[in-house]
Amino acid sequence: MTPRQKDVALLLADDLPVRAVARELGLAEDTVKVHIRGLRRTLALQPGHRAGVVICRMAARREGWDLEGAVAKMIAAM
């Protein structure tokens, strides 16, 4: 995973849409989409897994888990 893919992944984990991710990172939306495709290849994800991420985030919040810490550890381990 490239450093820029990590940046994109962290912002997507905050449930930001592609347009907001692009604005936050100073990139074109198409460039963000390229990074998302790279993430999918790297993590072997199929399109549509975003719903799974949102569900996991909701469950983590409900259970009081430290989601940001867990995501940061997961990304650091990659």
C-alpha positions as CSV (number, residue, x, y, z in Angstrom):
1,M,0.0,0.0,0.0
2,T,1.4,3.4,-1.0
3,P,1.5,6.3,1.4
4,R,-1.1,8.1,-0.7
5,Q,-3.4,5.0,-0.6
6,K,-3.1,5.1,3.2
7,D,-4.2,8.7,3.2
8,V,-7.2,7.9,1.0
9,A,-8.0,4.8,3.1
10,L,-8.0,6.8,6.3
11,L,-10.3,9.5,4.9
12,L,-12.6,6.8,3.5
13,A,-12.7,5.2,6.9
14,D,-14.2,8.5,8.1
15,D,-17.0,7.9,5.6
16,L,-16.0,10.9,3.4
17,P,-17.2,10.8,-0.2
18,V,-14.7,10.7,-3.0
19,R,-15.2,14.5,-3.7
20,A,-14.4,15.4,-0.1
21,V,-11.3,13.1,-0.1
22,A,-10.1,14.7,-3.3
23,R,-10.6,18.2,-1.8
24,E,-8.9,17.2,1.5
25,L,-5.8,15.8,-0.3
26,G,-5.7,18.4,-3.1
27,L,-6.3,15.7,-5.8
28,A,-8.6,15.3,-8.7
29,E,-11.6,13.0,-8.1
30,D,-10.3,10.7,-10.8
31,T,-7.0,10.4,-9.1
32,V,-8.7,9.4,-5.8
33,K,-10.6,6.8,-7.8
34,V,-7.3,5.4,-9.1
35,H,-6.0,5.1,-5.5
36,I,-9.3,3.4,-4.5
37,R,-8.9,0.8,-7.3
38,G,-5.3,0.3,-6.1
39,L,-6.5,-0.3,-2.6
40,R,-9.1,-2.8,-3.8
41,R,-6.4,-4.7,-5.7
42,T,-4.0,-4.6,-2.7
43,L,-6.6,-5.7,-0.2
44,A,-8.4,-8.1,-2.7
45,L,-11.7,-6.3,-2.3
46,Q,-14.5,-6.2,-4.8
47,P,-16.6,-3.1,-5.6
48,G,-19.3,-2.6,-3.0
49,H,-17.3,-3.4,0.1
50,R,-17.8,0.2,1.3
51,A,-21.1,-1.0,3.0
52,G,-19.1,-3.5,4.9
53,V,-16.8,-0.8,6.2
54,V,-19.7,1.4,7.3
55,I,-21.4,-1.5,9.1
56,C,-18.1,-2.4,10.9
57,R,-17.7,1.2,11.9
58,M,-21.2,1.4,13.3
59,A,-20.7,-1.8,15.2
60,A,-17.4,-0.6,16.6
61,R,-19.0,2.6,17.8
62,R,-21.9,0.8,19.4
63,E,-19.5,-1.4,21.3
64,G,-17.3,1.5,22.3
65,W,-14.2,0.2,20.5
66,D,-11.3,2.5,19.7
67,L,-12.0,2.4,15.9
68,E,-9.4,5.1,14.9
69,G,-6.7,3.3,16.9
70,A,-7.6,-0.1,15.4
71,V,-7.6,1.3,11.8
72,A,-4.3,3.1,12.4
73,K,-2.8,-0.2,13.7
74,M,-4.2,-2.2,10.8
75,I,-2.8,0.2,8.2
76,A,0.6,0.5,10.0
77,A,0.8,-3.3,9.8
78,M,0.3,-3.4,6.1
